[in-house]
Amino acid sequence: SGTMFGDFNLDGVVDLIDLGVVGDEYGLGTGWATGDANGDALVDLIDLGAVGDNYGFTATAPIPEPATMTLLALGGIALIRRRK
């Protein structure tokens, strides 16, 4: 998973919410959560560019391998049999 520059609310997606953060704090901002992507204590066009460059990014969760799922299933079956 993870994130990209421009994901100011750290939800793993660069979208309209992040663009809104930049819009609300434009000319202000003193940190990542306020839309300051480059850390210069000012939300400006550079920070807007961070959203624009990565707009539409969506973090993906890792998919477990089939062997891992098989081992988990066998462990679950063993626990159920042990309970009985």
N, C-alpha and C positions, 0 to 999 in steps of 0.2 A: 504494500500500500504506500503511503507517503503523501507528499503534496508538492506543489510547485510555487514559484514566485507568483504572487497575485491572489493566492488563497488566504485571504486575511482572517477568515473565521475558522480556518483549519478543519473544514469538513470534508476535505479530499476532492473538492470540485471548485474550479474557477468559473464563476457564473455571475448572474446579475446581482446577487447579494454582495459579492466582493466589489463589483463595480459601484454599488451603492455606498459602500464604506468609503471608497475614494471620493465619490461625489459629496458625501456628507462632511468629510474632513479636508476637502481641497483647500489648500492655503494654510492648513493647521497641521495637526498630527505629530505625535512624538513617539511612535512605536509601531510595531508590526500590526497590532490589532486595530490601529487607527488608520491603516492604509499606507504607512511609510515603508515601502518595500526595500529601499536602498539604505535606510538608516541615517538619512541626513537631517532628521527632525523637521521635515517639511514634506507635505503631500503635494506633489506637483505632476507635471506631464511625464516625468520619468516613472513615477509610481503608476500612473494610468497606463503607461506602456507595458508594465509588468502584467497587468490584467489583460491587456490587449494581446500580448504575445502568447499568453497561455490560456486564453479564453476557450472554454470547452473542455479543458483537461479534466479527466475523471480518474482518480486513483482506483486501481483494481485490487481486490483482495486475492491473495495467493490461493490456488486451488490445490487441495491435498492430492497426493499421488494415489492411484488405486491400491497399491500395496499398503499404504498407511491406513486407508479405510478398511481394508481386509483385516489387518491386525487389530484395529479398534473393534471391529465386529466380533472377531474371535474372542477378544478379551471380555466383551459384553456378554457373549454366550456363556463363557466360563463362569462369570459372576452369577448369572441367572441360575445355572446348573448347581453352583455351590450353595446358593440360598435354599434350594429345594432339598 
